[in-house]
Amino acid sequence: MESIVKIFGEGENLSTLQMSLRAAAIFIVTLLLLRIAGRRSFGMKSPFDNIIVILLGAILSRTVVGASEFVPTISAALVIAVLHRLFAWIGSFNLKFGRVIKGRKIALYQNGHIMKENLKRALVSETDLYASLRNHLQEDNFENIESAFMESDGQISFVRKNTNITSEKAGIL
């Protein structure tokens, strides 16, 4: 433990070398922690997944600048990464738990109608919904759309209507 203090320093009076060594160590530790947390922590971007990014950033930055002790801070960050991984794992097979930590989709458009109450609940305006439709599907209206959802990660997704074009109608035969 004494050798860690010599290398990384202690308190807020750190030399340039000590702060640089702390930054390098925290970079490596963060990579390892994110591997423990899993790929979804950066891929999914749901509120549940953003928590780990925010918390690890806040906790580990204190270590770099010497505001918190090195080993206890790394331990706290490890606990957060393991909890994230554990909760994601439990949520992957327990639907109720998964809905609690990850949320659920909200229908924004179904059966030919924009669902205005759900738009309010999702904090999305009709203008936002149409903009998302244009951005994702290059459509300007809902004529070819079966449904639209605000997904648990905050993205709006669209399901096109099933046109059931036969090969004869499509001119393939």
C-alpha angles and dihedrals in degrees: 000000000000091000090054090054091049093050100040100027128223134258126358098309098086127157120235090255093050093049090047091050090048091051092050092047092047090049090055093042091050091052090052093046092051089050088053091047091051137233094287091072089076101021104053103042096198117148088258090056095043090057093070093050093050096043096045090048093050096044099041095045088061088058094052094054094041097246090127133031115269105234099039090049092051088049092052091049090050090053090052093049092048092047091051091051092045094048092047090050093049090045091053092067104021107067096193093051090044091054091050095053100030103029126223137264121271120215110234099171129020139151092010095306134106106229101226097184090054090048088057091047091051092044090236124136124215086248089057091049093052091045090053090049091053093045096048104034105014088236124136098198141026096250093114096033124103097185146341128211140189100227123216090259092058096255121128114231130191133208115206121221115262104249096185094209110186120218090249093054091046091055094244096121 
